[in-house]
Amino acid sequence: MKTDFDFPNKYLIGPVVFRPEFNAQAELLNASQAWSLFFTAGQEDKVLGFNAEPGQFFTNLLFAVSVAGILWSTLFNSVV
């Protein structure tokens, strides 16, 4: 049986953020890449794809939940 799998790179299994070729030119990460790294615990930066909309959605969702929590605690803290 012959396989075509050749994994010579010793960094292939480790987290993507610790690979030497990750962000070698010090480019800025977009929101989708950042959320992909967060959801996969640093294993992959392209899970959400190359579109910026999923990253913006999760950023706005986090912001909305934070604002709702602050308003909730402000409004109902004085009642109790």
mmCIF file of the N, C-alpha and C atoms, coordinates in Angstrom:
data_MODEL
# 
_entry.id   MODEL 
# 
loop_
_atom_site.group_PDB 
_atom_site.id 
_atom_site.type_symbol 
_atom_site.label_atom_id 
_atom_site.label_alt_id 
_atom_site.label_comp_id 
_atom_site.label_asym_id 
_atom_site.label_entity_id 
_atom_site.label_seq_id 
_atom_site.pdbx_PDB_ins_code 
_atom_site.Cartn_x 
_atom_site.Cartn_y 
_atom_site.Cartn_z 
_atom_site.occupancy 
_atom_site.B_iso_or_equiv 
_atom_site.pdbx_formal_charge 
_atom_site.auth_seq_id 
_atom_site.auth_comp_id 
_atom_site.auth_asym_id 
_atom_site.auth_atom_id 
_atom_site.pdbx_PDB_model_num 
ATOM 1   N N  . MET A 1 1  ? 0.842   -1.172 0.000  1.00 0.00 ? 1  MET A N  1 
ATOM 2   C CA . MET A 1 1  ? 0.000   0.000  0.000  1.00 0.00 ? 1  MET A CA 1 
ATOM 3   C C  . MET A 1 1  ? 0.890   1.239  0.000  1.00 0.00 ? 1  MET A C  1 
ATOM 4   N N  . LYS A 1 2  ? 0.627   2.137  -0.919 1.00 0.00 ? 2  LYS A N  1 
ATOM 5   C CA . LYS A 1 2  ? 1.408   3.351  -1.027 1.00 0.00 ? 2  LYS A CA 1 
ATOM 6   C C  . LYS A 1 2  ? 0.547   4.540  -0.634 1.00 0.00 ? 2  LYS A C  1 
ATOM 7   N N  . THR A 1 3  ? 1.077   5.377  0.209  1.00 0.00 ? 3  THR A N  1 
ATOM 8   C CA . THR A 1 3  ? 0.343   6.590  0.594  1.00 0.00 ? 3  THR A CA 1 
ATOM 9   C C  . THR A 1 3  ? 1.079   7.808  0.059  1.00 0.00 ? 3  THR A C  1 
ATOM 10  N N  . ASP A 1 4  ? 0.341   8.847  -0.176 1.00 0.00 ? 4  ASP A N  1 
ATOM 11  C CA . ASP A 1 4  ? 0.917   10.093 -0.671 1.00 0.00 ? 4  ASP A CA 1 
ATOM 12  C C  . ASP A 1 4  ? 1.123   11.114 0.449  1.00 0.00 ? 4  ASP A C  1 
ATOM 13  N N  . PHE A 1 5  ? 0.975   10.698 1.677  1.00 0.00 ? 5  PHE A N  1 
ATOM 14  C CA . PHE A 1 5  ? 1.123   11.619 2.793  1.00 0.00 ? 5  PHE A CA 1 
ATOM 15  C C  . PHE A 1 5  ? 2.589   11.735 3.173  1.00 0.00 ? 5  PHE A C  1 
ATOM 16  N N  . ASP A 1 6  ? 3.073   12.944 3.142  1.00 0.00 ? 6  ASP A N  1 
ATOM 17  C CA . ASP A 1 6  ? 4.438   13.217 3.552  1.00 0.00 ? 6  ASP A CA 1 
ATOM 18  C C  . ASP A 1 6  ? 4.400   14.447 4.450  1.00 0.00 ? 6  ASP A C  1 
ATOM 19  N N  . PHE A 1 7  ? 4.656   14.268 5.718  1.00 0.00 ? 7  PHE A N  1 
ATOM 20  C CA . PHE A 1 7  ? 4.605   15.359 6.675  1.00 0.00 ? 7  PHE A CA 1 
ATOM 21  C C  . PHE A 1 7  ? 6.012   15.671 7.185  1.00 0.00 ? 7  PHE A C  1 
ATOM 22  N N  . PRO A 1 8  ? 6.829   16.338 6.388  1.00 0.00 ? 8  PRO A N  1 
ATOM 23  C CA . PRO A 1 8  ? 8.190   16.620 6.837  1.00 0.00 ? 8  PRO A CA 1 
ATOM 24  C C  . PRO A 1 8  ? 8.262   17.772 7.839  1.00 0.00 ? 8  PRO A C  1 
ATOM 25  N N  . ASN A 1 9  ? 7.237   18.602 7.882  1.00 0.00 ? 9  ASN A N  1 
ATOM 26  C CA . ASN A 1 9  ? 7.273   19.774 8.752  1.00 0.00 ? 9  ASN A CA 1 
ATOM 27  C C  . ASN A 1 9  ? 6.980   19.376 10.190 1.00 0.00 ? 9  ASN A C  1 
ATOM 28  N N  . LYS A 1 10 ? 7.922   19.626 11.083 1.00 0.00 ? 10 LYS A N  1 
ATOM 29  C CA . LYS A 1 10 ? 7.725   19.232 12.478 1.00 0.00 ? 10 LYS A CA 1 
ATOM 30  C C  . LYS A 1 10 ? 6.718   20.133 13.186 1.00 0.00 ? 10 LYS A C  1 
ATOM 31  N N  . TYR A 1 11 ? 6.367   21.266 12.589 1.00 0.00 ? 11 TYR A N  1 
ATOM 32  C CA . TYR A 1 11 ? 5.411   22.188 13.190 1.00 0.00 ? 11 TYR A CA 1 
ATOM 33  C C  . TYR A 1 11 ? 3.981   21.941 12.728 1.00 0.00 ? 11 TYR A C  1 
ATOM 34  N N  . LEU A 1 12 ? 3.761   20.897 11.983 1.00 0.00 ? 12 LEU A N  1 
ATOM 35  C CA . LEU A 1 12 ? 2.453   20.661 11.389 1.00 0.00 ? 12 LEU A CA 1 
ATOM 36  C C  . LEU A 1 12 ? 1.379   20.373 12.424 1.00 0.00 ? 12 LEU A C  1 
ATOM 37  N N  . ILE A 1 13 ? 1.707   19.723 13.514 1.00 0.00 ? 13 ILE A N  1 
ATOM 38  C CA . ILE A 1 13 ? 0.706   19.310 14.493 1.00 0.00 ? 13 ILE A CA 1 
ATOM 39  C C  . ILE A 1 13 ? 0.492   20.379 15.565 1.00 0.00 ? 13 ILE A C  1 
ATOM 40  N N  . GLY A 1 14 ? 1.451   21.216 15.838 1.00 0.00 ? 14 GLY A N  1 
ATOM 41  C CA . GLY A 1 14 ? 1.344   22.221 16.891 1.00 0.00 ? 14 GLY A CA 1 
ATOM 42  C C  . GLY A 1 14 ? 0.402   23.351 16.526 1.00 0.00 ? 14 GLY A C  1 
ATOM 43  N N  . PRO A 1 15 ? 0.127   24.213 17.486 1.00 0.00 ? 15 PRO A N  1 
ATOM 44  C CA . PRO A 1 15 ? -0.732  25.367 17.225 1.00 0.00 ? 15 PRO A CA 1 
ATOM 45  C C  . PRO A 1 15 ? -0.163  26.264 16.138 1.00 0.00 ? 15 PRO A C  1 
ATOM 46  N N  . VAL A 1 16 ? -1.039  26.846 15.363 1.00 0.00 ? 16 VAL A N  1 
ATOM 47  C CA . VAL A 1 16 ? -0.619  27.659 14.222 1.00 0.00 ? 16 VAL A CA 1 
ATOM 48  C C  . VAL A 1 16 ? 0.117   28.920 14.674 1.00 0.00 ? 16 VAL A C  1 
ATOM 49  N N  . VAL A 1 17 ? -0.186  29.437 15.840 1.00 0.00 ? 17 VAL A N  1 
ATOM 50  C CA . VAL A 1 17 ? 0.462   30.672 16.280 1.00 0.00 ? 17 VAL A CA 1 
ATOM 51  C C  . VAL A 1 17 ? 1.919   30.468 16.652 1.00 0.00 ? 17 VAL A C  1 
ATOM 52  N N  . PHE A 1 18 ? 2.351   29.240 16.894 1.00 0.00 ? 18 PHE A N  1 
ATOM 53  C CA . PHE A 1 18 ? 3.745   28.979 17.227 1.00 0.00 ? 18 PHE A CA 1 
ATOM 54  C C  . PHE A 1 18 ? 4.558   28.498 16.035 1.00 0.00 ? 18 PHE A C  1 
ATOM 55  N N  . ARG A 1 19 ? 3.957   28.420 14.869 1.00 0.00 ? 19 ARG A N  1 
ATOM 56  C CA . ARG A 1 19 ? 4.697   28.042 13.673 1.00 0.00 ? 19 ARG A CA 1 
ATOM 57  C C  . ARG A 1 19 ? 5.512   29.237 13.180 1.00 0.00 ? 19 ARG A C  1 
ATOM 58  N N  . PRO A 1 20 ? 6.702   29.009 12.696 1.00 0.00 ? 20 PRO A N  1 
ATOM 59  C CA . PRO A 1 20 ? 7.548   30.138 12.265 1.00 0.00 ? 20 PRO A CA 1 
ATOM 60  C C  . PRO A 1 20 ? 6.965   30.913 11.085 1.00 0.00 ? 20 PRO A C  1 
ATOM 61  N N  . GLU A 1 21 ? 6.219   30.259 10.218 1.00 0.00 ? 21 GLU A N  1 
ATOM 62  C CA . GLU A 1 21 ? 5.688   30.959 9.044  1.00 0.00 ? 21 GLU A CA 1 
ATOM 63  C C  . GLU A 1 21 ? 4.401   31.722 9.325  1.00 0.00 ? 21 GLU A C  1 
ATOM 64  N N  . PHE A 1 22 ? 3.858   31.586 10.548 1.00 0.00 ? 22 PHE A N  1 
ATOM 65  C CA . PHE A 1 22 ? 2.626   32.309 10.883 1.00 0.00 ? 22 PHE A CA 1 
ATOM 66  C C  . PHE A 1 22 ? 2.941   33.781 11.074 1.00 0.00 ? 22 PHE A C  1 
ATOM 67  N N  . ASN A 1 23 ? 2.290   34.619 10.303 1.00 0.00 ? 23 ASN A N  1 
ATOM 68  C CA . ASN A 1 23 ? 2.403   36.068 10.400 1.00 0.00 ? 23 ASN A CA 1 
ATOM 69  C C  . ASN A 1 23 ? 3.863   36.518 10.386 1.00 0.00 ? 23 ASN A C  1 
ATOM 70  N N  . ALA A 1 24 ? 4.623   36.015 9.446  1.00 0.00 ? 24 ALA A N  1 
ATOM 71  C CA . ALA A 1 24 ? 6.054   36.323 9.356  1.00 0.00 ? 24 ALA A CA 1 
ATOM 72  C C  . ALA A 1 24 ? 6.305   37.782 8.981  1.00 0.00 ? 24 ALA A C  1 
ATOM 73  N N  . GLN A 1 25 ? 5.388   38.397 8.242  1.00 0.00 ? 25 GLN A N  1 
ATOM 74  C CA . GLN A 1 25 ? 5.566   39.792 7.842  1.00 0.00 ? 25 GLN A CA 1 
ATOM 75  C C  . GLN A 1 25 ? 4.904   40.766 8.815  1.00 0.00 ? 25 GLN A C  1 
ATOM 76  N N  . ALA A 1 26 ? 4.464   40.296 9.977  1.00 0.00 ? 26 ALA A N  1 
ATOM 77  C CA . ALA A 1 26 ? 3.828   41.115 11.019 1.00 0.00 ? 26 ALA A CA 1 
ATOM 78  C C  . ALA A 1 26 ? 2.602   41.845 10.494 1.00 0.00 ? 26 ALA A C  1 
ATOM 79  N N  . GLU A 1 27 ? 1.782   41.140 9.730  1.00 0.00 ? 27 GLU A N  1 
ATOM 80  C CA . GLU A 1 27 ? 0.545   41.721 9.225  1.00 0.00 ? 27 GLU A CA 1 
ATOM 81  C C  . GLU A 1 27 ? -0.511  41.714 10.319 1.00 0.00 ? 27 GLU A C  1 
ATOM 82  N N  . LEU A 1 28 ? -1.471  42.607 10.195 1.00 0.00 ? 28 LEU A N  1 
ATOM 83  C CA . LEU A 1 28 ? -2.567  42.640 11.152 1.00 0.00 ? 28 LEU A CA 1 
ATOM 84  C C  . LEU A 1 28 ? -3.530  41.495 10.871 1.00 0.00 ? 28 LEU A C  1 
ATOM 85  N N  . LEU A 1 29 ? -4.038  40.875 11.917 1.00 0.00 ? 29 LEU A N  1 
ATOM 86  C CA . LEU A 1 29 ? -5.050  39.840 11.769 1.00 0.00 ? 29 LEU A CA 1 
ATOM 87  C C  . LEU A 1 29 ? -6.405  40.499 11.640 1.00 0.00 ? 29 LEU A C  1 
ATOM 88  N N  . ASN A 1 30 ? -7.262  39.944 10.797 1.00 0.00 ? 30 ASN A N  1 
ATOM 89  C CA . ASN A 1 30 ? -8.618  40.477 10.756 1.00 0.00 ? 30 ASN A CA 1 
ATOM 90  C C  . ASN A 1 30 ? -9.459  39.793 11.840 1.00 0.00 ? 30 ASN A C  1 
ATOM 91  N N  . ALA A 1 31 ? -10.671 40.255 12.017 1.00 0.00 ? 31 ALA A N  1 
ATOM 92  C CA . ALA A 1 31 ? -11.525 39.747 13.097 1.00 0.00 ? 31 ALA A CA 1 
ATOM 93  C C  . ALA A 1 31 ? -11.848 38.272 12.912 1.00 0.00 ? 31 ALA A C  1 
ATOM 94  N N  . SER A 1 32 ? -12.038 37.823 11.678 1.00 0.00 ? 32 SER A N  1 
ATOM 95  C CA . SER A 1 32 ? -12.355 36.411 11.441 1.00 0.00 ? 32 SER A CA 1 
ATOM 96  C C  . SER A 1 32 ? -11.183 35.508 11.829 1.00 0.00 ? 32 SER A C  1 
ATOM 97  N N  . GLN A 1 33 ? -9.967  35.939 11.533 1.00 0.00 ? 33 GLN A N  1 
ATOM 98  C CA . GLN A 1 33 ? -8.799  35.149 11.927 1.00 0.00 ? 33 GLN A CA 1 
ATOM 99  C C  . GLN A 1 33 ? -8.660  35.112 13.447 1.00 0.00 ? 33 GLN A C  1 
ATOM 100 N N  . ALA A 1 34 ? -8.904  36.232 14.092 1.00 0.00 ? 34 ALA A N  1 
ATOM 101 C CA . ALA A 1 34 ? -8.787  36.279 15.551 1.00 0.00 ? 34 ALA A CA 1 
ATOM 102 C C  . ALA A 1 34 ? -9.828  35.385 16.220 1.00 0.00 ? 34 ALA A C  1 
ATOM 103 N N  . TRP A 1 35 ? -11.067 35.435 15.738 1.00 0.00 ? 35 TRP A N  1 
ATOM 104 C CA . TRP A 1 35 ? -12.104 34.575 16.315 1.00 0.00 ? 35 TRP A CA 1 
ATOM 105 C C  . TRP A 1 35 ? -11.845 33.113 15.998 1.00 0.00 ? 35 TRP A C  1 
ATOM 106 N N  . SER A 1 36 ? -11.302 32.816 14.824 1.00 0.00 ? 36 SER A N  1 
ATOM 107 C CA . SER A 1 36 ? -10.959 31.432 14.490 1.00 0.00 ? 36 SER A CA 1 
ATOM 108 C C  . SER A 1 36 ? -9.892  30.899 15.438 1.00 0.00 ? 36 SER A C  1 
ATOM 109 N N  . LEU A 1 37 ? -8.887  31.714 15.720 1.00 0.00 ? 37 LEU A N  1 
ATOM 110 C CA . LEU A 1 37 ? -7.857  31.304 16.669 1.00 0.00 ? 37 LEU A CA 1 
ATOM 111 C C  . LEU A 1 37 ? -8.446  31.118 18.062 1.00 0.00 ? 37 LEU A C  1 
ATOM 112 N N  . PHE A 1 38 ? -9.382  31.968 18.444 1.00 0.00 ? 38 PHE A N  1 
ATOM 113 C CA . PHE A 1 38 ? -10.012 31.849 19.759 1.00 0.00 ? 38 PHE A CA 1 
ATOM 114 C C  . PHE A 1 38 ? -10.837 30.567 19.858 1.00 0.00 ? 38 PHE A C  1 
ATOM 115 N N  . PHE A 1 39 ? -11.686 30.300 18.854 1.00 0.00 ? 39 PHE A N  1 
ATOM 116 C CA . PHE A 1 39 ? -12.569 29.136 18.902 1.00 0.00 ? 39 PHE A CA 1 
ATOM 117 C C  . PHE A 1 39 ? -11.817 27.812 18.793 1.00 0.00 ? 39 PHE A C  1 
ATOM 118 N N  . THR A 1 40 ? -10.678 27.802 18.117 1.00 0.00 ? 40 THR A N  1 
ATOM 119 C CA . THR A 1 40 ? -9.915  26.564 17.948 1.00 0.00 ? 40 THR A CA 1 
ATOM 120 C C  . THR A 1 40 ? -8.722  26.479 18.893 1.00 0.00 ? 40 THR A C  1 
ATOM 121 N N  . ALA A 1 41 ? -8.629  27.378 19.851 1.00 0.00 ? 41 ALA A N  1 
ATOM 122 C CA . ALA A 1 41 ? -7.531  27.419 20.820 1.00 0.00 ? 41 ALA A CA 1 
ATOM 123 C C  . ALA A 1 41 ? -6.169  27.504 20.130 1.00 0.00 ? 41 ALA A C  1 
ATOM 124 N N  . GLY A 1 42 ? -6.082  28.337 19.102 1.00 0.00 ? 42 GLY A N  1 
ATOM 125 C CA . GLY A 1 42 ? -4.821  28.573 18.423 1.00 0.00 ? 42 GLY A CA 1 
ATOM 126 C C  . GLY A 1 42 ? -4.430  27.522 17.406 1.00 0.00 ? 42 GLY A C  1 
ATOM 127 N N  . GLN A 1 43 ? -5.317  26.585 17.088 1.00 0.00 ? 43 GLN A N  1 
ATOM 128 C CA . GLN A 1 43 ? -4.963  25.511 16.163 1.00 0.00 ? 43 GLN A CA 1 
ATOM 129 C C  . GLN A 1 43 ? -5.097  25.914 14.694 1.00 0.00 ? 43 GLN A C  1 
ATOM 130 N N  . GLU A 1 44 ? -6.045  26.778 14.367 1.00 0.00 ? 44 GLU A N  1 
ATOM 131 C CA . GLU A 1 44 ? -6.277  27.120 12.962 1.00 0.00 ? 44 GLU A CA 1 
ATOM 132 C C  . GLU A 1 44 ? -6.793  28.548 12.880 1.00 0.00 ? 44 GLU A C  1 
ATOM 133 N N  . ASP A 1 45 ? -6.326  29.296 11.887 1.00 0.00 ? 45 ASP A N  1 
ATOM 134 C CA . ASP A 1 45 ? -6.760  30.683 11.752 1.00 0.00 ? 45 ASP A CA 1 
ATOM 135 C C  . ASP A 1 45 ? -7.699  30.910 10.572 1.00 0.00 ? 45 ASP A C  1 
ATOM 136 N N  . LYS A 1 46 ? -8.082  29.851 9.873  1.00 0.00 ? 46 LYS A N  1 
ATOM 137 C CA . LYS A 1 46 ? -8.942  30.011 8.706  1.00 0.00 ? 46 LYS A CA 1 
ATOM 138 C C  . LYS A 1 46 ? -10.241 29.211 8.818  1.00 0.00 ? 46 LYS A C  1 
ATOM 139 N N  . VAL A 1 47 ? -10.674 28.907 10.032 1.00 0.00 ? 47 VAL A N  1 
ATOM 140 C CA . VAL A 1 47 ? -11.897 28.122 10.217 1.00 0.00 ? 47 VAL A CA 1 
ATOM 141 C C  . VAL A 1 47 ? -13.123 28.894 9.746  1.00 0.00 ? 47 VAL A C  1 
ATOM 142 N N  . LEU A 1 48 ? -13.164 30.190 10.008 1.00 0.00 ? 48 LEU A N  1 
ATOM 143 C CA . LEU A 1 48 ? -14.307 31.003 9.603  1.00 0.00 ? 48 LEU A CA 1 
ATOM 144 C C  . LEU A 1 48 ? -14.194 31.498 8.167  1.00 0.00 ? 48 LEU A C  1 
ATOM 145 N N  . GLY A 1 49 ? -13.178 31.111 7.475  1.00 0.00 ? 49 GLY A N  1 
ATOM 146 C CA . GLY A 1 49 ? -13.012 31.488 6.075  1.00 0.00 ? 49 GLY A CA 1 
ATOM 147 C C  . GLY A 1 49 ? -12.284 32.808 5.911  1.00 0.00 ? 49 GLY A C  1 
ATOM 148 N N  . PHE A 1 50 ? -12.288 33.303 4.705  1.00 0.00 ? 50 PHE A N  1 
ATOM 149 C CA . PHE A 1 50 ? -11.577 34.531 4.389  1.00 0.00 ? 50 PHE A CA 1 
ATOM 150 C C  . PHE A 1 50 ? -12.493 35.745 4.369  1.00 0.00 ? 50 PHE A C  1 
ATOM 151 N N  . ASN A 1 51 ? -13.784 35.539 4.606  1.00 0.00 ? 51 ASN A N  1 
ATOM 152 C CA . ASN A 1 51 ? -14.748 36.626 4.618  1.00 0.00 ? 51 ASN A CA 1 
ATOM 153 C C  . ASN A 1 51 ? -14.693 37.335 5.967  1.00 0.00 ? 51 ASN A C  1 
ATOM 154 N N  . ALA A 1 52 ? -14.825 38.651 5.984  1.00 0.00 ? 52 ALA A N  1 
ATOM 155 C CA . ALA A 1 52 ? -14.733 39.426 7.224  1.00 0.00 ? 52 ALA A CA 1 
ATOM 156 C C  . ALA A 1 52 ? -16.042 39.437 8.008  1.00 0.00 ? 52 ALA A C  1 
ATOM 157 N N  . GLU A 1 53 ? -17.145 39.050 7.407  1.00 0.00 ? 53 GLU A N  1 
ATOM 158 C CA . GLU A 1 53 ? -18.445 39.162 8.067  1.00 0.00 ? 53 GLU A CA 1 
ATOM 159 C C  . GLU A 1 53 ? -18.606 38.288 9.311  1.00 0.00 ? 53 GLU A C  1 
ATOM 160 N N  . PRO A 1 54 ? -18.146 37.024 9.341  1.00 0.00 ? 54 PRO A N  1 
ATOM 161 C CA . PRO A 1 54 ? -18.295 36.253 10.585 1.00 0.00 ? 54 PRO A CA 1 
ATOM 162 C C  . PRO A 1 54 ? -17.535 36.876 11.759 1.00 0.00 ? 54 PRO A C  1 
ATOM 163 N N  . GLY A 1 55 ? -16.380 37.417 11.509 1.00 0.00 ? 55 GLY A N  1 
ATOM 164 C CA . GLY A 1 55 ? -15.619 38.069 12.566 1.00 0.00 ? 55 GLY A CA 1 
ATOM 165 C C  . GLY A 1 55 ? -16.316 39.303 13.091 1.00 0.00 ? 55 GLY A C  1 
ATOM 166 N N  . GLN A 1 56 ? -16.895 40.089 12.188 1.00 0.00 ? 56 GLN A N  1 
ATOM 167 C CA . GLN A 1 56 ? -17.645 41.267 12.606 1.00 0.00 ? 56 GLN A CA 1 
ATOM 168 C C  . GLN A 1 56 ? -18.888 40.874 13.393 1.00 0.00 ? 56 GLN A C  1 
ATOM 169 N N  . PHE A 1 57 ? -19.536 39.785 12.995 1.00 0.00 ? 57 PHE A N  1 
ATOM 170 C CA . PHE A 1 57 ? -20.715 39.310 13.712 1.00 0.00 ? 57 PHE A CA 1 
ATOM 171 C C  . PHE A 1 57 ? -20.375 38.946 15.156 1.00 0.00 ? 57 PHE A C  1 
ATOM 172 N N  . PHE A 1 58 ? -19.309 38.165 15.364 1.00 0.00 ? 58 PHE A N  1 
ATOM 173 C CA . PHE A 1 58 ? -18.951 37.756 16.713 1.00 0.00 ? 58 PHE A CA 1 
ATOM 174 C C  . PHE A 1 58 ? -18.462 38.936 17.553 1.00 0.00 ? 58 PHE A C  1 
ATOM 175 N N  . THR A 1 59 ? -17.787 39.886 16.928 1.00 0.00 ? 59 THR A N  1 
ATOM 176 C CA . THR A 1 59 ? -17.357 41.080 17.654 1.00 0.00 ? 59 THR A CA 1 
ATOM 177 C C  . THR A 1 59 ? -18.562 41.905 18.090 1.00 0.00 ? 59 THR A C  1 
ATOM 178 N N  . ASN A 1 60 ? -19.514 42.107 17.188 1.00 0.00 ? 60 ASN A N  1 
ATOM 179 C CA . ASN A 1 60 ? -20.723 42.857 17.530 1.00 0.00 ? 60 ASN A CA 1 
ATOM 180 C C  . ASN A 1 60 ? -21.568 42.110 18.556 1.00 0.00 ? 60 ASN A C  1 
ATOM 181 N N  . LEU A 1 61 ? -21.611 40.791 18.465 1.00 0.00 ? 61 LEU A N  1 
ATOM 182 C CA . LEU A 1 61 ? -22.351 39.991 19.438 1.00 0.00 ? 61 LEU A CA 1 
ATOM 183 C C  . LEU A 1 61 ? -21.733 40.141 20.828 1.00 0.00 ? 61 LEU A C  1 
ATOM 184 N N  . LEU A 1 62 ? -20.416 40.095 20.918 1.00 0.00 ? 62 LEU A N  1 
ATOM 185 C CA . LEU A 1 62 ? -19.735 40.281 22.198 1.00 0.00 ? 62 LEU A CA 1 
ATOM 186 C C  . LEU A 1 62 ? -20.011 41.667 22.761 1.00 0.00 ? 62 LEU A C  1 
ATOM 187 N N  . PHE A 1 63 ? -19.970 42.672 21.917 1.00 0.00 ? 63 PHE A N  1 
ATOM 188 C CA . PHE A 1 63 ? -20.258 44.034 22.344 1.00 0.00 ? 63 PHE A CA 1 
ATOM 189 C C  . PHE A 1 63 ? -21.701 44.156 22.835 1.00 0.00 ? 63 PHE A C  1 
ATOM 190 N N  . ALA A 1 64 ? -22.660 43.576 22.113 1.00 0.00 ? 64 ALA A N  1 
ATOM 191 C CA . ALA A 1 64 ? -24.067 43.654 22.504 1.00 0.00 ? 64 ALA A CA 1 
ATOM 192 C C  . ALA A 1 64 ? -24.328 42.940 23.830 1.00 0.00 ? 64 ALA A C  1 
ATOM 193 N N  . VAL A 1 65 ? -23.722 41.790 24.035 1.00 0.00 ? 65 VAL A N  1 
ATOM 194 C CA . VAL A 1 65 ? -23.893 41.060 25.291 1.00 0.00 ? 65 VAL A CA 1 
ATOM 195 C C  . VAL A 1 65 ? -23.287 41.856 26.450 1.00 0.00 ? 65 VAL A C  1 
ATOM 196 N N  . SER A 1 66 ? -22.165 42.498 26.214 1.00 0.00 ? 66 SER A N  1 
ATOM 197 C CA . SER A 1 66 ? -21.532 43.314 27.257 1.00 0.00 ? 66 SER A CA 1 
ATOM 198 C C  . SER A 1 66 ? -22.400 44.510 27.634 1.00 0.00 ? 66 SER A C  1 
ATOM 199 N N  . VAL A 1 67 ? -22.913 45.201 26.644 1.00 0.00 ? 67 VAL A N  1 
ATOM 200 C CA . VAL A 1 67 ? -23.773 46.355 26.907 1.00 0.00 ? 67 VAL A CA 1 
ATOM 201 C C  . VAL A 1 67 ? -25.055 45.915 27.601 1.00 0.00 ? 67 VAL A C  1 
ATOM 202 N N  . ALA A 1 68 ? -25.651 44.814 27.169 1.00 0.00 ? 68 ALA A N  1 
ATOM 203 C CA . ALA A 1 68 ? -26.860 44.321 27.815 1.00 0.00 ? 68 ALA A CA 1 
ATOM 204 C C  . ALA A 1 68 ? -26.594 43.932 29.266 1.00 0.00 ? 68 ALA A C  1 
ATOM 205 N N  . GLY A 1 69 ? -25.456 43.318 29.551 1.00 0.00 ? 69 GLY A N  1 
ATOM 206 C CA . GLY A 1 69 ? -25.100 42.956 30.922 1.00 0.00 ? 69 GLY A CA 1 
ATOM 207 C C  . GLY A 1 69 ? -24.892 44.174 31.800 1.00 0.00 ? 69 GLY A C  1 
ATOM 208 N N  . ILE A 1 70 ? -24.248 45.196 31.268 1.00 0.00 ? 70 ILE A N  1 
ATOM 209 C CA . ILE A 1 70 ? -24.041 46.428 32.036 1.00 0.00 ? 70 ILE A CA 1 
ATOM 210 C C  . ILE A 1 70 ? -25.372 47.113 32.315 1.00 0.00 ? 70 ILE A C  1 
ATOM 211 N N  . LEU A 1 71 ? -26.224 47.207 31.300 1.00 0.00 ? 71 LEU A N  1 
ATOM 212 C CA . LEU A 1 71 ? -27.543 47.817 31.509 1.00 0.00 ? 71 LEU A CA 1 
ATOM 213 C C  . LEU A 1 71 ? -28.376 47.014 32.497 1.00 0.00 ? 71 LEU A C  1 
ATOM 214 N N  . TRP A 1 72 ? -28.340 45.713 32.377 1.00 0.00 ? 72 TRP A N  1 
ATOM 215 C CA . TRP A 1 72 ? -29.100 44.840 33.283 1.00 0.00 ? 72 TRP A CA 1 
ATOM 216 C C  . TRP A 1 72 ? -28.654 45.049 34.726 1.00 0.00 ? 72 TRP A C  1 
ATOM 217 N N  . SER A 1 73 ? -27.353 45.044 34.948 1.00 0.00 ? 73 SER A N  1 
ATOM 218 C CA . SER A 1 73 ? -26.855 45.202 36.317 1.00 0.00 ? 73 SER A CA 1 
ATOM 219 C C  . SER A 1 73 ? -27.121 46.605 36.856 1.00 0.00 ? 73 SER A C  1 
ATOM 220 N N  . THR A 1 74 ? -27.085 47.611 35.992 1.00 0.00 ? 74 THR A N  1 
ATOM 221 C CA . THR A 1 74 ? -27.362 48.984 36.423 1.00 0.00 ? 74 THR A CA 1 
ATOM 222 C C  . THR A 1 74 ? -28.841 49.161 36.776 1.00 0.00 ? 74 THR A C  1 
ATOM 223 N N  . LEU A 1 75 ? -29.717 48.649 35.942 1.00 0.00 ? 75 LEU A N  1 
ATOM 224 C CA . LEU A 1 75 ? -31.147 48.827 36.171 1.00 0.00 ? 75 LEU A CA 1 
ATOM 225 C C  . LEU A 1 75 ? -31.665 48.013 37.347 1.00 0.00 ? 75 LEU A C  1 
ATOM 226 N N  . PHE A 1 76 ? -31.212 46.772 37.479 1.00 0.00 ? 76 PHE A N  1 
ATOM 227 C CA . PHE A 1 76 ? -31.771 45.904 38.494 1.00 0.00 ? 76 PHE A CA 1 
ATOM 228 C C  . PHE A 1 76 ? -30.950 45.860 39.774 1.00 0.00 ? 76 PHE A C  1 
ATOM 229 N N  . ASN A 1 77 ? -29.820 46.544 39.806 1.00 0.00 ? 77 ASN A N  1 
ATOM 230 C CA . ASN A 1 77 ? -29.046 46.624 41.035 1.00 0.00 ? 77 ASN A CA 1 
ATOM 231 C C  . ASN A 1 77 ? -29.728 47.561 42.040 1.00 0.00 ? 77 ASN A C  1 
ATOM 232 N N  . SER A 1 78 ? -30.365 48.595 41.549 1.00 0.00 ? 78 SER A N  1 
ATOM 233 C CA . SER A 1 78 ? -31.036 49.555 42.438 1.00 0.00 ? 78 SER A CA 1 
ATOM 234 C C  . SER A 1 78 ? -32.364 49.010 42.954 1.00 0.00 ? 78 SER A C  1 
ATOM 235 N N  . VAL A 1 79 ? -32.961 48.048 42.277 1.00 0.00 ? 79 VAL A N  1 
ATOM 236 C CA . VAL A 1 79 ? -34.242 47.487 42.679 1.00 0.00 ? 79 VAL A CA 1 
ATOM 237 C C  . VAL A 1 79 ? -34.073 46.554 43.865 1.00 0.00 ? 79 VAL A C  1 
ATOM 238 N N  . VAL A 1 80 ? -33.028 45.770 43.871 1.00 0.00 ? 80 VAL A N  1 
ATOM 239 C CA . VAL A 1 80 ? -32.842 44.763 44.924 1.00 0.00 ? 80 VAL A CA 1 
ATOM 240 C C  . VAL A 1 80 ? -32.223 45.344 46.148 1.00 0.00 ? 80 VAL A C  1 
# 
